[in-house]
Amino acid sequence: MSFSNSSQTKILIVEDDLYMQAILKEFLSTTYEIAISQDGMEALAFMQSGNVPDLIISDLNTPKLNGLELITQVKVSDFFKSIPIIILSGEDSSEKRIKCLDSGADDFIVKPFNPAELEARIRVVLRRIVN
């Protein structure tokens, strides 16, 4: 698994649930180049091997390295800290949202979500970094 050299926007999805992986890939792959990692450790290894995404979408609760830990690891890296991160979570806890946003996430979306809303939020985040 690696990103191609195309000019298409590259999104790394960090999600351990196969059903959610399939949904995200189906909705986003028509517009974006998608790569999927099962957990934060795999995502970091993927990025360190030269696959730098334009955006990371991560589930909050993944094994090995969860979404919050992934945010921390990405944001302390001089090389990766500018990559925007959207967190997905089945937990609708205000405390979790605040913690993720304060740690460096650019958005927090509660599952289940409308895929069209996710795409709109991706466009907003990407628009912020392009300008």
C-alpha positions, -999 to 999 in steps of 0.1 A, spaced: 0 0 0 14 34 -10 2 66 -25 8 72 -63 25 103 -76 -8 117 -90 -19 152 -82 -50 139 -65 -55 149 -28 -42 120 -7 -62 109 24 -49 84 50 -78 67 68 -69 51 102 -98 28 110 -98 -8 123 -135 -15 115 -137 -32 81 -173 -20 75 -163 16 82 -132 13 60 -154 1 31 -179 30 36 -152 57 38 -133 42 8 -165 40 -13 -176 76 -7 -142 92 -8 -123 73 -35 -141 90 -63 -126 124 -53 -95 115 -34 -67 90 -34 -73 68 -3 -49 47 18 -61 27 48 -42 18 80 -57 -5 107 -42 16 136 -20 46 145 12 26 146 6 13 110 -3 48 99 29 63 113 50 36 97 32 42 64 40 80 66 76 74 77 81 53 46 75 83 24 37 83 20 27 117 32 -11 124 31 -27 157 26 -52 148 53 -56 121 80 -90 108 90 -87 87 122 -111 68 143 -106 77 180 -105 41 192 -80 21 172 -58 -6 187 -20 -1 194 -21 37 190 -55 54 193 -66 86 175 -56 109 204 -21 94 206 -18 96 168 -26 133 169 1 138 195 27 118 175 19 137 143 19 171 159 53 167 176 69 157 143 85 186 124 78 167 92 42 158 97 28 185 121 11 205 93 -10 175 82 -47 182 92 -65 155 111 -102 148 113 -112 124 142 -142 101 139 -158 86 170 -188 67 182 -184 86 215 -204 118 217 -184 131 247 -178 168 248 -147 161 269 -133 138 242 -140 163 215 -123 191 234 -93 169 242 -88 160 206 -93 195 193 -70 209 219 -44 183 210 -44 194 174 -73 178 156 -89 200 129 -124 185 133 -143 159 153 -172 140 137 -195 117 157 -205 83 141 -229 76 126 -224 105 102 -237 116 68 -209 109 43 -219 141 24 -212 161 56 -179 144 60 -169 153 25 -180 189 31 -159 190 63 -129 176 44 -133 204 18 -134 230 46 -102 216 62 -84 214 29 -95 249 19 -80 262 52 -46 247 45 -44 256 8 -49 293 15 
